Amino acid sequence: MRLIPLLIPIAIGLVATASAQVHHHPDGRPWKQQARRGPDAEVQGWLYNLGVTGLRVKLEDEQPTHLVVGHVFEGTPADGKVRVGDRIVGARGLRFETPHRNGYGMDKFGPDGPIADFAEALERALRSKKRELRLKLERPGGSGSDKRFEVKLKLPARAESFDDSFPFDCQHTEDVRERLWEHLAEQQRDDGSWGNPVHNTFAPLALLSSGRREYRDEVERCARFHARNTSTEDSSGLVNWKYMAAAIVLSEWYLETKERWVLPELEEIRDFLCTTQYLELSQVNPKVRESHPHAYPKNAEQQHGGWGHNPGFEGYGPIAMITGQGALAFALMDRCGVEIEEARHRAAYAFLQRGTGSNGYLWYGDSVAGDQNWADMGRTGASAIAHWMSPHREHRKQALLHAKLMGEQPQSFPDTHASPLMGMAYGALGTSIDRRSFEALMEANRWWFLLAECPDGTFAYQPNRDNAGYGNDARLLATTVTAFILSIPLEGLVMTGRKAR
């Protein structure tokens, strides 16, 4: 069994194909970034979680086949056997020989190197009768010489490997999402929220996906939180993200329950999104000429139909990720019976199509990165699901183009721009419209789900090229998105295949 299709075996070193999922910098990023509160506050930096072992590690350029231990959680399999400063240089009696290649780009994405090698060794150990993970370590000595030795980590009974059919018909997937649904219900705040718009999109959608009546109260409480915190006028900062989350969650809730109180709330959100969508040059903030002169629109068509962080055109203007969510919000509200102006809706799709290359990759705005270029896929996923849910069936061809690209190039799935976990959620959601592509995406990234699982059953936010979201609530954020992604195969949402009631 091979962990991921392109995984290099532990004992073989092919430098030409080596790569690393995270781009680290000479100034210490991302390793030096810390959470000040929460379960990761004790960790001295943003480090890779190595599954249920209790280890957190970083990569370095000087010895690219080593994993440098930066933290060991108390009471875990590695506690008392591995120390901070140790170097993991091999597993299963073999040394890691594939070096990582630090950087960011089409030839850098993926876990190949010691991260992928460790993941394969861990999965083999989880499937073995002894359930022991043997690691080769080097420990710096006081006289300048390194001590070399092996340790055996006894893996907990709760920990299991994913089946070959992951995430479909997979017992460990079922066990994980059951545990995470319960955890999300316990973490909901008194006001019905879980935190920021990413939490407040994917936590209720994960619970709604479950189909479990015991979680209906939590979903409704979040729906009512969205209703209370949205209106036709709102001057708060980065406001469009909040309204996209509200539109999507309230629409799915209405399509599940048909509760009448939801429709007036959706109409308010529609009215607000109509005022924030950029359609005219008169909406451009004059300060853009000073703050972002290169982004100032040269004509009425440039970035027409999109949404940015805030109403109209501020800073660098509308962007593809939130415009994909806007097109999706309109599509879902249309399914709820809320009237959507067709010209506005088509303008949002036109924005997304202007930014999509012939291969299906959606760039940052409404211009093409290159017909064969690709990178972080979150916005491509948002566009895929928006086109798939469109009331105009001719958009399905574009949706499938997006989904198939993500299935063909799955390496950048956990390494997306700005808010990587949001990107993962939308990437998985958009790819799921084509089962074969979704299976390829998930199989290629099972290493991430294996290594992100922490000893306490929650999931860690693995290092990434962007730092948005890593901090005090990073563990909850990763847990939320994981619960949502692993719930997609259940087809519990209209977006994932359930027919509206």
C-alpha positions as CSV (number, residue, x, y, z in Angstrom):
1,M,0.0,0.0,0.0
2,R,1.3,3.5,-0.9
3,L,0.2,6.4,1.2
4,I,0.0,8.9,-1.7
5,P,0.3,8.2,-5.4
6,L,3.6,10.0,-5.9
7,L,5.1,9.2,-2.5
8,I,8.9,8.5,-2.7
9,P,9.7,5.3,-0.7
10,I,11.8,6.0,2.4
11,A,14.9,4.3,1.2
12,I,15.1,6.0,-2.2
13,G,16.3,9.5,-2.7
14,L,15.2,11.3,-5.9
15,V,16.4,14.8,-5.5
16,A,14.9,16.0,-8.8
17,T,11.4,15.4,-7.5
18,A,11.8,16.4,-3.9
19,S,9.6,19.1,-2.5
20,A,8.1,20.6,0.7
21,Q,4.6,21.6,1.5
22,V,5.7,24.7,3.5
23,H,7.8,27.6,2.4
24,H,10.0,28.6,5.3
25,H,12.1,31.7,5.5
26,P,15.5,32.8,6.9
27,D,13.8,35.1,9.4
28,G,12.2,32.1,11.1
29,R,8.8,32.2,9.5
30,P,6.6,30.2,10.0
31,W,8.4,28.3,12.7
32,K,8.6,31.3,15.1
33,Q,4.9,32.2,15.0
34,Q,3.0,31.2,18.2
35,A,-0.4,30.8,19.7
36,R,-0.8,32.7,22.9
37,R,-3.8,30.7,24.2
38,G,-5.4,27.4,23.5
39,P,-4.1,23.9,23.3
40,D,-1.1,24.9,21.1
41,A,0.1,27.8,23.4
42,E,2.7,25.5,24.9
43,V,4.3,24.9,21.5
44,Q,7.2,27.2,20.8
45,G,6.2,28.0,17.2
46,W,4.1,26.9,14.3
47,L,5.4,23.4,13.7
48,Y,4.3,20.3,11.9
49,N,2.1,18.0,13.9
50,L,3.2,14.3,13.5
51,G,-0.1,12.6,14.0
52,V,-0.9,11.0,17.3
53,T,2.8,10.6,18.3
54,G,2.8,13.9,20.3
55,L,5.6,15.3,18.2
56,R,5.9,18.7,16.6
57,V,8.8,19.3,14.2
58,K,10.2,21.8,11.7
59,L,12.2,21.5,8.5
60,E,15.5,23.2,7.8
61,D,17.7,23.8,4.8
62,E,21.0,22.6,6.3
63,Q,19.8,19.0,6.7
64,P,16.8,18.7,4.4
65,T,16.2,15.0,5.1
66,H,15.8,15.6,8.9
67,L,12.8,16.5,11.1
68,V,13.9,18.7,13.9
69,V,11.8,18.2,17.1
70,G,10.5,21.4,18.5
71,H,7.9,20.1,21.0
72,V,6.8,16.9,22.7
73,F,3.3,16.9,24.3
74,E,3.2,15.4,27.8
75,G,1.5,12.0,28.1
76,T,1.9,11.1,24.5
77,P,3.7,8.1,22.8
78,A,6.8,10.3,22.3
79,D,6.9,11.7,25.8
80,G,10.0,10.5,27.7
81,K,11.6,9.0,24.6
82,V,12.1,12.0,22.3
83,R,13.4,15.4,23.3
84,V,13.3,18.8,21.9
85,G,16.3,19.3,19.7
86,D,16.4,15.6,18.6
87,R,16.5,15.0,14.9
88,I,14.3,12.3,13.4
89,V,16.4,10.9,10.6
90,G,14.5,7.7,9.7
91,A,11.8,5.2,10.5
92,R,11.2,1.5,10.3
93,G,14.9,0.9,10.3
94,L,15.5,3.0,7.3
95,R,17.0,6.5,6.9
96,F,15.0,9.3,5.2
97,E,16.9,9.9,1.9
98,T,14.5,12.2,0.0
99,P,15.3,15.9,0.8
100,H,12.6,18.5,0.8
101,R,12.9,21.4,-1.5
102,N,11.9,24.6,0.2
103,G,9.8,27.2,-1.8
104,Y,6.5,27.8,-3.3
105,G,5.3,26.9,-6.8
106,M,4.1,24.1,-9.1
107,D,7.4,22.2,-8.7
108,K,7.4,22.7,-4.9
109,F,3.9,21.7,-3.8
110,G,3.4,18.4,-1.9
111,P,4.8,16.7,1.2
112,D,7.6,14.8,-0.6
113,G,10.7,14.4,1.7
114,P,10.8,13.6,5.4
115,I,7.2,14.7,6.0
116,A,5.8,12.2,3.5
117,D,8.3,9.5,4.6
118,F,7.2,9.9,8.2
119,A,3.5,9.8,7.2
120,E,4.0,6.5,5.4
121,A,5.9,5.0,8.3
122,L,3.2,6.1,10.7
123,E,0.5,4.6,8.6
124,R,2.4,1.3,8.3
125,A,2.7,1.2,12.1
126,L,-1.0,1.9,12.6
127,R,-1.8,-1.1,10.4
128,S,0.7,-3.4,12.0
129,K,-0.1,-5.9,14.8
130,K,2.5,-4.4,17.2
131,R,1.3,-0.9,16.5
132,E,4.8,0.4,17.2
133,L,6.5,3.2,15.3
134,R,10.3,2.8,15.2
135,L,12.2,6.0,14.8
136,K,15.9,6.7,14.1
137,L,17.1,9.7,16.1
138,E,20.2,11.8,16.3
139,R,20.7,13.8,19.6
140,P,23.3,16.5,19.8
141,G,26.1,15.6,22.2
142,G,27.9,17.9,24.6
143,S,31.2,17.2,23.0
144,G,30.0,18.1,19.5
145,S,29.3,14.5,18.5
146,D,25.8,13.3,17.9
147,K,24.3,10.3,19.7
148,R,22.5,8.0,17.3
149,F,19.8,5.5,18.5
150,E,16.3,4.1,17.9
151,V,13.1,4.5,19.9
152,K,9.8,2.6,19.7
153,L,6.6,4.6,20.1
154,K,3.6,2.6,21.3
155,L,0.6,4.0,19.4
156,P,-2.7,4.5,21.3
157,A,-5.5,2.0,20.7
158,R,-7.9,4.8,19.6
159,A,-5.6,5.7,16.7
160,E,-6.3,4.0,13.4
161,S,-5.2,4.3,9.8
162,F,-7.5,5.4,7.0
163,D,-8.9,2.6,4.7
164,D,-7.8,2.4,1.1
165,S,-11.2,3.8,0.1
166,F,-10.7,7.0,2.2
167,P,-12.8,9.0,2.7
168,F,-15.6,6.7,1.4
169,D,-16.6,3.6,3.3
170,C,-13.8,4.2,5.8
171,Q,-14.2,3.3,9.4
172,H,-11.6,5.7,10.7
173,T,-13.2,8.5,8.7
174,E,-16.6,7.7,10.4
175,D,-15.0,7.6,13.8
176,V,-13.2,10.9,13.3
177,R,-16.2,12.8,12.1
178,E,-18.4,11.4,14.9
179,R,-15.8,12.7,17.4
180,L,-15.4,16.0,15.7
181,W,-19.2,16.7,15.5
182,E,-19.4,16.2,19.2
183,H,-16.4,18.4,19.8
184,L,-17.9,21.2,17.7
185,A,-21.2,21.1,19.5
186,E,-19.3,21.4,22.8
187,Q,-17.2,24.3,21.5
188,Q,-20.1,26.5,20.4
189,R,-20.3,29.8,22.1
190,D,-23.3,31.1,24.1
191,D,-24.2,33.5,21.2
192,G,-24.4,30.6,18.7
193,S,-21.1,31.3,17.0
194,W,-17.8,29.6,16.9
195,G,-15.6,32.6,16.2
196,N,-14.8,34.1,12.9
197,P,-16.6,33.7,9.5
198,V,-14.6,30.6,8.6
199,H,-15.7,28.8,11.8
200,N,-19.3,30.2,11.4
201,T,-19.5,28.8,7.8
202,F,-18.1,25.3,8.2
203,A,-19.0,24.3,11.8
204,P,-22.7,24.6,11.2
205,L,-22.4,23.1,7.8
206,A,-20.5,20.1,9.2
207,L,-23.1,19.5,11.9
208,L,-25.9,19.9,9.3
209,S,-24.2,17.4,7.1
210,S,-24.3,14.8,9.8
211,G,-28.1,14.4,9.4
212,R,-28.2,14.0,13.2
213,R,-31.2,15.5,15.0
214,E,-29.1,15.9,18.2
215,Y,-27.1,18.7,16.4
216,R,-30.1,20.6,15.0
217,D,-30.2,23.0,17.9
218,E,-26.6,24.0,17.4
219,V,-27.1,24.6,13.7
220,E,-30.3,26.7,14.4
221,R,-28.5,28.7,17.1
222,C,-25.8,29.5,14.5
223,A,-28.4,30.4,11.9
224,R,-30.0,32.8,14.3
225,F,-26.6,34.2,15.2
226,H,-26.1,35.0,11.5
227,A,-29.6,36.5,11.3
228,R,-29.0,38.8,14.3
229,N,-25.7,40.0,13.0
230,T,-26.7,40.9,9.5
231,S,-28.9,43.7,8.1
232,T,-29.3,45.8,5.0
233,E,-26.7,48.3,6.3
234,D,-23.4,47.4,8.0
235,S,-20.3,49.5,8.3
236,S,-18.0,46.9,10.0
237,G,-14.6,46.1,8.6
238,L,-14.0,43.2,6.2
239,V,-17.7,42.9,6.2
240,N,-18.4,40.9,3.0
241,W,-16.9,37.7,4.5
242,K,-19.5,37.8,7.3
243,Y,-22.3,38.2,4.9
244,M,-21.2,35.4,2.6
245,A,-21.0,33.0,5.6
246,A,-24.5,34.1,6.7
247,A,-26.0,33.7,3.2
248,I,-24.6,30.2,2.7
249,V,-25.5,28.8,6.2
250,L,-29.0,30.4,6.2
251,S,-29.7,29.1,2.7
252,E,-28.7,25.5,3.6
253,W,-30.7,25.8,6.8
254,Y,-33.8,26.9,5.0
255,L,-33.5,24.3,2.3
256,E,-33.4,21.7,5.1
257,T,-36.1,23.0,7.3
258,K,-38.3,25.5,5.2
259,E,-38.6,27.6,8.3
260,R,-40.3,30.8,7.2
261,W,-38.4,33.2,9.5
262,V,-35.3,32.6,7.3
263,L,-36.6,34.1,4.1
264,P,-36.8,37.8,5.3
265,E,-33.2,37.4,6.7
266,L,-32.0,36.1,3.4
267,E,-33.6,39.0,1.6
268,E,-31.8,41.4,3.9
269,I,-28.5,39.7,3.1
270,R,-29.3,39.8,-0.6
271,D,-30.0,43.5,-0.4
272,F,-26.7,44.1,1.4
273,L,-24.7,42.1,-1.0
274,C,-26.2,44.0,-3.9
275,T,-24.9,47.2,-2.4
276,T,-21.4,45.8,-1.9
277,Q,-20.9,44.1,-5.3
278,Y,-18.7,46.3,-7.5
279,L,-20.5,47.3,-10.7
280,E,-19.7,50.9,-11.4
281,L,-16.7,53.2,-11.4
282,S,-18.6,55.5,-9.1
283,Q,-18.1,52.9,-6.3
284,V,-14.3,53.2,-6.4
285,N,-12.9,54.9,-3.3
286,P,-10.9,57.9,-4.4
287,K,-8.1,56.9,-1.9
288,V,-7.3,53.9,-4.2
289,R,-5.4,56.3,-6.5
290,E,-3.0,56.9,-3.6
291,S,-3.0,53.6,-1.7
292,H,-3.1,51.1,-4.6
293,P,-2.5,53.1,-7.9
294,H,-1.8,50.0,-9.9
295,A,-5.1,48.5,-8.9
296,Y,-7.2,51.5,-9.9
297,P,-9.6,50.3,-12.6
298,K,-8.7,51.4,-16.1
299,N,-12.2,50.9,-17.5
300,A,-15.7,50.0,-16.4
301,E,-15.2,46.3,-17.1
302,Q,-12.1,45.7,-14.9
303,Q,-13.1,43.8,-11.8
304,H,-16.8,44.4,-12.7
305,G,-19.2,42.1,-10.9
306,G,-16.9,41.1,-8.0
307,W,-16.7,41.6,-4.3
308,G,-13.7,42.6,-2.2
309,H,-13.3,42.6,1.5
310,N,-15.5,45.7,1.9
311,P,-18.3,47.4,-0.2
312,G,-17.5,48.7,-3.7
313,F,-13.9,49.1,-4.6
314,E,-11.3,49.6,-1.8
315,G,-7.6,48.8,-1.8
316,Y,-6.8,46.3,-4.5
317,G,-10.5,45.8,-5.2
318,P,-12.6,42.7,-5.8
319,I,-11.0,39.3,-5.5
320,A,-11.8,35.8,-6.8
321,M,-12.2,34.0,-3.5
322,I,-15.0,36.1,-2.1
323,T,-16.6,36.6,-5.5
324,G,-16.9,32.9,-5.8
325,Q,-18.7,32.9,-2.5
326,G,-20.9,35.7,-3.7
327,A,-21.9,33.8,-6.8
328,L,-22.6,30.8,-4.6
329,A,-24.6,32.9,-2.1
330,F,-26.8,34.2,-4.9
331,A,-27.3,30.6,-6.3
332,L,-28.3,29.2,-3.0
333,M,-30.7,32.1,-2.2
334,D,-32.2,31.6,-5.7
335,R,-32.9,28.0,-4.7
336,C,-34.6,29.3,-1.6
337,G,-37.0,31.4,-3.7
338,V,-35.3,34.7,-3.0
339,E,-35.4,36.9,-6.1
340,I,-31.9,37.5,-7.5
341,E,-31.3,40.0,-10.3
342,E,-30.0,37.9,-13.1
343,A,-27.7,40.6,-14.5
344,R,-25.9,40.9,-11.1
345,H,-25.6,37.1,-10.8
346,R,-24.2,36.7,-14.3
347,A,-21.7,39.6,-13.7
348,A,-20.3,37.6,-10.7
349,Y,-19.8,34.5,-12.9
350,A,-18.3,36.7,-15.7
351,F,-15.7,38.0,-13.2
352,L,-14.8,34.4,-12.3
353,Q,-14.6,33.3,-15.9
354,R,-12.3,36.2,-16.8
355,G,-9.9,35.0,-14.1
356,T,-9.9,31.3,-15.2
357,G,-7.2,29.9,-17.5
358,S,-8.0,27.3,-20.2
359,N,-6.9,24.6,-17.8
360,G,-9.5,25.6,-15.2
361,Y,-7.3,27.4,-12.7
362,L,-8.7,30.6,-11.2
363,W,-6.2,33.3,-10.4
364,Y,-6.4,36.0,-7.7
365,G,-8.7,38.5,-9.6
366,D,-10.3,38.6,-12.9
367,S,-7.2,38.2,-15.0
368,V,-5.5,34.9,-15.9
369,A,-2.3,33.7,-14.3
370,G,-1.4,31.6,-17.3
371,D,-3.3,29.0,-19.3
372,Q,-1.3,26.1,-17.8
373,N,-0.3,27.6,-14.5
374,W,-1.8,26.6,-11.2
375,A,-1.2,27.0,-7.5
376,D,-3.4,27.3,-4.4
377,M,-6.8,26.0,-5.3
378,G,-9.2,27.5,-2.7
379,R,-10.7,30.1,-5.0
380,T,-10.9,27.5,-7.8
381,G,-13.0,25.4,-5.5
382,A,-15.3,28.3,-4.5
383,S,-15.8,29.0,-8.2
384,A,-16.5,25.3,-8.9
385,I,-19.3,25.0,-6.4
386,A,-20.7,28.4,-7.4
387,H,-20.9,27.3,-11.0
388,W,-22.3,23.9,-10.1
389,M,-25.1,25.5,-8.0
390,S,-25.9,28.1,-10.6
391,P,-29.5,28.3,-11.9
392,H,-28.0,28.5,-15.4
393,R,-27.0,24.9,-16.3
394,E,-24.5,26.0,-18.9
395,H,-22.2,26.9,-16.0
396,R,-21.8,23.2,-15.1
397,K,-19.1,22.7,-17.8
398,Q,-17.0,25.4,-16.1
399,A,-17.6,23.8,-12.7
400,L,-16.3,20.4,-14.0
401,L,-13.3,22.1,-15.6
402,H,-12.4,23.5,-12.1
403,A,-13.0,20.2,-10.3
404,K,-11.0,18.1,-12.7
405,L,-8.0,20.4,-12.5
406,M,-8.0,20.1,-8.7
407,G,-8.2,16.3,-9.1
408,E,-5.3,16.3,-11.5
409,Q,-3.1,18.7,-9.5
410,P,-4.0,18.0,-5.9
411,Q,-0.5,18.8,-4.4
412,S,-1.3,22.4,-3.3
413,F,-4.6,21.5,-1.6
414,P,-3.4,22.3,2.0
415,D,-1.2,25.3,0.8
416,T,-3.6,28.1,-0.2
417,H,-3.5,31.9,-0.2
418,A,-4.5,34.1,2.8
419,S,-6.8,31.7,4.8
420,P,-5.5,28.3,3.9
421,L,-8.1,26.3,5.9
422,M,-10.9,28.2,4.2
423,G,-9.1,27.3,0.9
424,M,-9.0,23.7,1.9
425,A,-12.8,23.7,2.7
426,Y,-13.8,25.3,-0.6
427,G,-11.2,23.2,-2.5
428,A,-12.7,20.0,-1.2
429,L,-16.3,21.2,-1.7
430,G,-15.7,22.3,-5.3
431,T,-13.9,19.1,-6.2
432,S,-16.6,17.0,-4.7
433,I,-18.9,17.7,-7.6
434,D,-16.9,15.1,-9.6
435,R,-16.4,12.0,-7.5
436,R,-13.3,10.8,-9.3
437,S,-11.6,14.1,-8.8
438,F,-12.6,14.2,-5.2
439,E,-11.2,10.8,-4.6
440,A,-7.9,11.8,-6.2
441,L,-7.7,15.0,-4.2
442,M,-8.3,13.2,-0.9
443,E,-6.0,10.2,-1.6
444,A,-3.2,12.5,-2.5
445,N,-3.6,14.4,0.7
446,R,-4.4,11.6,3.2
447,W,-1.0,12.3,4.6
448,W,-2.3,15.7,5.8
449,F,-5.3,14.2,7.6
450,L,-3.1,11.5,9.1
451,L,-0.5,13.9,10.4
452,A,-2.9,16.7,11.5
453,E,-4.7,14.4,13.9
454,C,-3.5,15.2,17.4
455,P,-3.3,12.9,20.4
456,D,-6.4,14.4,22.0
457,G,-8.5,13.7,18.8
458,T,-8.6,17.3,17.5
459,F,-6.8,18.5,14.4
460,A,-3.8,20.8,14.0
461,Y,-3.3,23.6,11.6
462,Q,-0.2,22.5,9.7
463,P,2.4,25.1,8.6
464,N,1.6,27.0,5.5
465,R,3.0,29.7,3.2
466,D,0.4,32.1,4.7
467,N,-0.3,32.7,8.4
468,A,-3.9,33.8,8.4
469,G,-5.8,31.9,11.0
470,Y,-2.8,30.5,13.0
471,G,-3.1,31.6,16.6
472,N,-5.2,31.1,19.7
473,D,-8.1,29.3,17.9
474,A,-6.0,27.5,15.2
475,R,-6.8,24.1,16.6
476,L,-10.5,24.7,16.5
477,L,-10.3,26.1,13.0
478,A,-8.4,23.1,11.7
479,T,-10.8,20.8,13.5
480,T,-13.8,22.6,12.1
481,V,-12.6,22.4,8.5
482,T,-11.6,18.7,8.9
483,A,-15.1,17.9,10.2
484,F,-16.6,19.6,7.2
485,I,-14.4,18.0,4.6
486,L,-14.8,14.5,6.0
487,S,-18.6,15.1,6.1
488,I,-18.8,15.9,2.4
489,P,-19.3,12.2,1.3
490,L,-22.5,12.0,3.4
491,E,-24.2,14.3,0.9
492,G,-26.0,16.0,3.8
493,L,-26.2,19.5,2.2
494,V,-27.8,20.7,-1.0
495,M,-24.3,21.7,-2.1
496,T,-23.0,18.2,-1.6
497,G,-25.8,16.4,-3.3
498,R,-28.9,16.3,-1.1
499,K,-32.1,17.3,-2.7
500,A,-33.9,20.2,-1.0
501,R,-36.9,19.1,1.1
